[in-house]
Amino acid sequence: MSRRVILIICIVAWFGIGASAEKADYKTDKTYLELRDSMHHAFNDADSARFFPAVKNLEDYLLQKNDLHAYYTQRCNEIVFQLNRQKIYEAYILGRDLSMELREKKLDKEMYMAYNMLGHLNRYCGNKAAARRNFKYVIEQMEKYGYYESMPPIYMNLVNVEMEENPEYARELLEKALEISKKYSPERVFDIETRKTLTYFNSGDIEKFLEGYEAYRKGVEEGQSSVHGRSIEVYYLACTGKIDEAIALAKKELGKDSYSAITMIYETAGQWKEAYESLRKETAEKDSANNVVLINSMAGVREQLTLHDIERKAAHNRTIVFSIGILLLGLLVAALSYIILSRRRHMKQLKKAYDHALESDRMKTAFIKNVSHEVRTPLNIISGFAQVISNPDLASGIEDRQKIADMMQKNARIITSLIDEMLELSNSETAKDVVKEDQVELNKVLRDLLQENKNLASKETVLRFESSLNEDYVITTNKMMLKRIVSSLVDNAIKNTSKGAVTLKVAADKENLTLIVEDTGKGIPANEAEHIFERFFKIDSFKEGLGLGLPLCRSMTERLGGTVRLDTEYKTGARFIVTLPL
């Protein structure tokens, strides 16, 4: 019989049987039955894509119901499923983690599950004597704790160990498992009867096998599922003379463990040469690297179980002596920790409040200082020229009056610009969403903006516009914010360029729009590349302005999802690069 078929039958302690009456109430719940049947069918079909989500959902449900016995039962099913799939190392890791968790949580009543998994691993390695001891010990523990409904699968494990060497004793165990199932867990009867049907084929009793096959098909039609279904179908084809179809189905459904089934099919058909070749492949498979890895890994599980036994004995002697001391120490540590954490938290809050107060005071002082200075100067100029114009005795010719008017307009614009910057920075920090629905003809808007700032430049400064875009290039954005970003950078360049050129460049690719403003002024030191974006910061304190233009520019750029930075590698003057996503 194939190793896959043998392992499939070895599901342990199915669905939390043996739990208390309070925990068992949920077992008639529709949700539980759906989760259980979903896991059951996926396991029987060896469908990993369905099994792992199904078993995880069932485990979560059982944890919610606080049924640890049933929960760890499903953990065991995961291990058996991995063994069925030839995932030896993964099964070992899961078995090791299970034994460690049971030991660490002192779940003595459930430790038999770890021994059951150790029995599976021993049997898979070919160590039948050790597997036999493990399974018998599991049955003893289950009888001790009253897990009668979970005992049939363990008897089936022993059946698989004894079948080759002691077939008569194996049949007695099979009948024992069937008797217990009928009394305590009728949902397992169908699986055990189908397993019994397979023994008829093994012993050559084809007539009884065919009777069992008819019973199996009837059960399937009634919605029942068996882990042995694939093997029964394979052997049925062999019994009806369809040897080639039986071999093909075995290779498709039974995987690497198909060799033992194929060997039996050839023996039944009298094809001894083919039977010998299949037996040789089966022997080679048993000696494969998977078994070597498993044997080397067995020490970890044994070590965990040994540690469990040692620690359980030692824990009983230590518990009473240290429990009171540990409790008092824990309370003391908890009290000290609470005091320390509370004090640290309070100090952090005080430090944060103090720093915030200092920053607020600094910002207030800087704001008053800058505003008072920057507003007073243009106001004095406007007031003085107003007196000149209003006094007939001081009035000059038309040309002088025009110059005076230009100076008054310029300083009025300066005051208006200062107020606008403060209002826009405040709005930028408090506003939430940015509406980007304006259709902007980029080249035209940028040329017009450059023209508007022409009168602010000195006579020895040239304003240039360079674009790699088509004249009809249009983007969708917030037009006002885009103009304000560029205007701030152009205004900053004009202020710092007494002669030479201020150049506005624009380019775009599939993802980003790039705006560049560069000048031939005195430039900005590389170590000030980030400071210039701080509010009220000015490299030259004698230059007009509040130092809000560049901070406002960065704030608006970030609200549009872009970035602005100073190109520190540009040495002819200053170059600012704005990148906006399209």
Solvent accessible surface area in square Angstrom, and as a share of the most:
residue,aa,sasa,rsa
1,M,30,0.13
2,S,0,0.00
3,R,34,0.12
4,R,27,0.10
5,V,2,0.01
6,I,13,0.06
7,L,0,0.00
8,I,3,0.02
9,I,12,0.06
10,C,1,0.00
11,I,10,0.05
12,V,0,0.00
13,A,0,0.00
14,W,7,0.03
15,F,7,0.03
16,G,0,0.00
17,I,8,0.04
18,G,37,0.35
19,A,24,0.19
20,S,53,0.34
21,A,80,0.62
22,E,131,0.59
23,K,63,0.27
24,A,35,0.27
25,D,106,0.55
26,Y,15,0.06
27,K,47,0.20
28,T,120,0.70
29,D,60,0.31
30,K,149,0.63
31,T,68,0.40
32,Y,2,0.01
33,L,60,0.30
34,E,96,0.43
35,L,38,0.19
36,R,52,0.19
37,D,51,0.27
38,S,57,0.37
39,M,1,0.00
40,H,25,0.11
41,H,64,0.29
42,A,0,0.00
43,F,3,0.01
44,N,1,0.01
45,D,73,0.38
46,A,28,0.22
47,D,43,0.22
48,S,35,0.22
49,A,83,0.64
50,R,107,0.39
51,F,0,0.00
52,F,62,0.26
53,P,75,0.47
54,A,9,0.07
55,V,2,0.01
56,K,108,0.46
57,N,78,0.40
58,L,0,0.00
59,E,10,0.04
60,D,55,0.29
61,Y,22,0.08
62,L,0,0.00
63,L,82,0.41
64,Q,146,0.65
65,K,85,0.36
66,N,93,0.48
67,D,1,0.01
68,L,62,0.31
69,H,10,0.04
70,A,0,0.00
71,Y,28,0.11
72,Y,1,0.01
73,T,0,0.00
74,Q,0,0.00
75,R,39,0.14
76,C,0,0.00
77,N,0,0.00
78,E,27,0.12
79,I,1,0.01
80,V,0,0.00
81,F,2,0.01
82,Q,19,0.09
83,L,0,0.00
84,N,5,0.02
85,R,74,0.27
86,Q,23,0.10
87,K,79,0.33
88,I,4,0.02
89,Y,121,0.46
90,E,74,0.33
91,A,0,0.00
92,Y,21,0.08
93,I,39,0.20
94,L,53,0.26
95,G,3,0.03
96,R,77,0.28
97,D,53,0.28
98,L,1,0.00
99,S,0,0.00
100,M,58,0.26
101,E,42,0.19
102,L,0,0.00
103,R,23,0.08
104,E,108,0.48
105,K,116,0.49
106,K,113,0.48
107,L,39,0.19
108,D,48,0.25
109,K,97,0.41
110,E,14,0.06
111,M,7,0.03
112,Y,3,0.01
113,M,0,0.00
114,A,2,0.02
115,Y,29,0.11
116,N,0,0.00
117,M,2,0.01
118,L,11,0.06
119,G,0,0.00
120,H,0,0.00
121,L,0,0.00
122,N,4,0.02
123,R,26,0.10
124,Y,7,0.03
125,C,29,0.18
126,G,54,0.52
127,N,63,0.32
128,K,48,0.20
129,A,50,0.39
130,A,9,0.07
131,A,0,0.00
132,R,53,0.19
133,R,154,0.56
134,N,19,0.10
135,F,0,0.00
136,K,85,0.36
137,Y,72,0.28
138,V,0,0.00
139,I,16,0.08
140,E,103,0.46
141,Q,33,0.15
142,M,0,0.00
143,E,81,0.36
144,K,140,0.59
145,Y,63,0.24
146,G,35,0.33
147,Y,5,0.02
148,Y,92,0.35
149,E,65,0.29
150,S,0,0.00
151,M,6,0.02
152,P,0,0.00
153,P,7,0.04
154,I,0,0.00
155,Y,22,0.08
156,M,3,0.01
157,N,0,0.00
158,L,4,0.02
159,V,0,0.00
160,N,2,0.01
161,V,0,0.00
162,E,3,0.01
163,M,25,0.11
164,E,121,0.54
165,E,105,0.47
166,N,65,0.33
167,P,54,0.34
168,E,120,0.54
169,Y,83,0.32
170,A,0,0.00
171,R,79,0.29
172,E,113,0.50
173,L,13,0.06
174,L,4,0.02
175,E,78,0.35
176,K,84,0.36
177,A,0,0.00
178,L,14,0.07
179,E,109,0.49
180,I,17,0.09
181,S,0,0.00
182,K,124,0.53
183,K,151,0.64
184,Y,80,0.31
185,S,1,0.01
186,P,90,0.57
187,E,71,0.32
188,R,9,0.03
189,V,26,0.15
190,F,22,0.09
191,D,15,0.08
192,I,4,0.02
193,E,75,0.34
194,T,4,0.02
195,R,1,0.00
196,K,52,0.22
197,T,7,0.04
198,L,0,0.00
199,T,4,0.02
200,Y,54,0.21
201,F,5,0.02
202,N,51,0.26
203,S,64,0.42
204,G,50,0.48
205,D,51,0.27
206,I,51,0.26
207,E,127,0.57
208,K,99,0.42
209,F,0,0.00
210,L,62,0.31
211,E,109,0.49
212,G,13,0.13
213,Y,18,0.07
214,E,108,0.49
215,A,64,0.49
216,Y,16,0.06
217,R,82,0.30
218,K,128,0.54
219,G,4,0.03
220,V,50,0.29
221,E,138,0.62
222,E,112,0.50
223,G,53,0.51
224,Q,77,0.34
225,S,19,0.12
226,S,10,0.06
227,V,4,0.02
228,H,0,0.00
229,G,8,0.08
230,R,34,0.13
231,S,2,0.01
232,I,0,0.00
233,E,41,0.18
234,V,0,0.00
235,Y,1,0.00
236,Y,59,0.23
237,L,34,0.17
238,A,8,0.06
239,C,32,0.19
240,T,64,0.37
241,G,56,0.54
242,K,99,0.42
243,I,27,0.14
244,D,120,0.62
245,E,95,0.43
246,A,0,0.00
247,I,15,0.08
248,A,60,0.47
249,L,47,0.23
250,A,0,0.00
251,K,126,0.54
252,K,160,0.68
253,E,54,0.24
254,L,2,0.01
255,G,38,0.36
256,K,109,0.46
257,D,8,0.04
258,S,5,0.03
259,Y,63,0.24
260,S,12,0.08
261,A,0,0.00
262,I,8,0.04
263,T,10,0.06
264,M,31,0.14
265,I,0,0.00
266,Y,34,0.13
267,E,79,0.36
268,T,73,0.42
269,A,45,0.35
270,G,37,0.35
271,Q,65,0.29
272,W,165,0.58
273,K,167,0.71
274,E,71,0.32
275,A,6,0.05
276,Y,143,0.55
277,E,66,0.30
278,S,6,0.04
279,L,90,0.45
280,R,118,0.43
281,K,87,0.37
282,E,27,0.12
283,T,72,0.42
284,A,61,0.47
285,E,33,0.15
286,K,94,0.40
287,D,108,0.56
288,S,33,0.21
289,A,73,0.57
290,N,46,0.23
291,N,14,0.07
292,V,82,0.47
293,V,62,0.36
294,L,1,0.00
295,I,94,0.48
296,N,109,0.56
297,S,15,0.10
298,M,3,0.01
299,A,61,0.47
300,G,16,0.16
301,V,3,0.01
302,R,101,0.37
303,E,99,0.44
304,Q,22,0.10
305,L,6,0.03
306,T,73,0.42
307,L,62,0.31
308,H,5,0.02
309,D,43,0.22
310,I,101,0.51
311,E,56,0.25
312,R,95,0.35
313,K,144,0.61
314,A,32,0.25
315,A,21,0.16
316,H,141,0.63
317,N,110,0.56
318,R,117,0.43
319,T,78,0.46
320,I,140,0.71
321,V,109,0.63
322,F,109,0.46
323,S,53,0.34
324,I,120,0.61
325,G,42,0.41
326,I,113,0.57
327,L,110,0.55
328,L,109,0.54
329,L,106,0.53
330,G,38,0.37
331,L,106,0.53
332,L,100,0.50
333,V,80,0.46
334,A,59,0.46
335,A,51,0.39
336,L,90,0.45
337,S,44,0.29
338,Y,151,0.57
339,I,106,0.54
340,I,85,0.43
341,L,100,0.50
342,S,33,0.21
343,R,168,0.61
344,R,149,0.54
345,R,127,0.47
346,H,102,0.45
347,M,100,0.45
348,K,146,0.62
349,Q,107,0.48
350,L,91,0.45
351,K,120,0.51
352,K,155,0.66
353,A,62,0.48
354,Y,131,0.50
355,D,60,0.31
356,H,130,0.58
357,A,57,0.44
358,L,93,0.46
359,E,79,0.35
360,S,52,0.34
361,D,77,0.40
362,R,129,0.47
363,M,32,0.14
364,K,114,0.48
365,T,76,0.44
366,A,19,0.15
367,F,77,0.32
368,I,101,0.51
369,K,145,0.61
370,N,22,0.11
371,V,29,0.17
372,S,45,0.29
373,H,94,0.42
374,E,10,0.04
375,V,29,0.16
376,R,131,0.48
377,T,67,0.39
378,P,4,0.03
379,L,88,0.44
380,N,90,0.46
381,I,55,0.28
382,I,38,0.19
383,S,55,0.36
384,G,33,0.32
385,F,55,0.23
386,A,42,0.33
387,Q,118,0.52
388,V,43,0.25
389,I,63,0.32
390,S,85,0.55
391,N,55,0.28
392,P,112,0.71
393,D,132,0.69
394,L,102,0.51
395,A,30,0.23
396,S,57,0.37
397,G,44,0.43
398,I,153,0.77
399,E,120,0.54
400,D,63,0.32
401,R,92,0.33
402,Q,101,0.45
403,K,118,0.50
404,I,19,0.10
405,A,32,0.25
406,D,68,0.35
407,M,78,0.35
408,M,44,0.20
409,Q,106,0.47
410,K,85,0.36
411,N,7,0.04
412,A,45,0.35
413,R,117,0.43
414,I,29,0.15
415,I,31,0.16
416,T,75,0.44
417,S,46,0.30
418,L,5,0.03
419,I,73,0.37
420,D,55,0.29
421,E,16,0.07
422,M,35,0.16
423,L,103,0.51
424,E,38,0.17
425,L,16,0.08
426,S,59,0.38
427,N,92,0.47
428,S,9,0.06
429,E,103,0.46
430,T,102,0.59
431,A,49,0.38
432,K,186,0.79
433,D,129,0.67
434,V,32,0.18
435,V,93,0.54
436,K,93,0.39
437,E,132,0.59
438,D,59,0.31
439,Q,123,0.55
440,V,1,0.00
441,E,91,0.41
442,L,0,0.00
443,N,1,0.01
444,K,119,0.50
445,V,15,0.08
446,L,1,0.00
447,R,106,0.39
448,D,64,0.33
449,L,4,0.02
450,L,11,0.05
451,Q,114,0.51
452,E,116,0.52
453,N,12,0.06
454,K,114,0.49
455,N,132,0.67
456,L,66,0.33
457,A,18,0.14
458,S,51,0.33
459,K,207,0.88
460,E,117,0.52
461,T,14,0.08
462,V,82,0.47
463,L,34,0.17
464,R,125,0.46
465,F,43,0.18
466,E,84,0.38
467,S,43,0.28
468,S,87,0.56
469,L,23,0.12
470,N,112,0.57
471,E,112,0.50
472,D,113,0.58
473,Y,57,0.22
474,V,68,0.39
475,I,16,0.08
476,T,76,0.44
477,T,11,0.07
478,N,22,0.11
479,K,80,0.34
480,M,115,0.51
481,M,7,0.03
482,L,1,0.00
483,K,66,0.28
484,R,43,0.16
485,I,0,0.00
486,V,2,0.01
487,S,24,0.15
488,S,8,0.05
489,L,1,0.01
490,V,0,0.00
491,D,36,0.19
492,N,31,0.16
493,A,3,0.02
494,I,12,0.06
495,K,60,0.25
496,N,45,0.23
497,T,4,0.02
498,S,90,0.58
499,K,132,0.56
500,G,34,0.33
501,A,8,0.06
502,V,0,0.00
503,T,9,0.05
504,L,0,0.00
505,K,55,0.23
506,V,5,0.03
507,A,42,0.32
508,A,36,0.28
509,D,92,0.47
510,K,199,0.84
511,E,124,0.56
512,N,48,0.25
513,L,1,0.01
514,T,38,0.22
515,L,1,0.01
516,I,38,0.19
517,V,1,0.01
518,E,21,0.09
519,D,5,0.02
520,T,53,0.31
521,G,16,0.15
522,K,141,0.60
523,G,21,0.20
524,I,39,0.20
525,P,69,0.44
526,A,60,0.47
527,N,118,0.61
528,E,38,0.17
529,A,19,0.15
530,E,100,0.45
531,H,81,0.36
532,I,8,0.04
533,F,15,0.06
534,E,89,0.40
535,R,95,0.35
536,F,29,0.12
537,F,62,0.26
538,K,47,0.20
539,I,85,0.43
540,D,40,0.21
541,S,75,0.48
542,F,189,0.79
543,K,71,0.30
544,E,75,0.34
545,G,8,0.08
546,L,1,0.01
547,G,16,0.16
548,L,3,0.01
549,G,17,0.16
550,L,18,0.09
551,P,11,0.07
552,L,0,0.00
553,C,1,0.00
554,R,55,0.20
555,S,24,0.16
556,M,7,0.03
557,T,0,0.00
558,E,104,0.46
559,R,64,0.23
560,L,7,0.03
561,G,53,0.50
562,G,7,0.06
563,T,85,0.50
564,V,5,0.03
565,R,125,0.46
566,L,13,0.07
567,D,18,0.09
568,T,56,0.32
569,E,148,0.66
570,Y,38,0.14
571,K,166,0.70
572,T,88,0.51
573,G,6,0.05
574,A,7,0.05
575,R,58,0.21
576,F,4,0.02
577,I,24,0.12
578,V,0,0.00
579,T,42,0.24
580,L,10,0.05
581,P,70,0.44
582,L,100,0.50
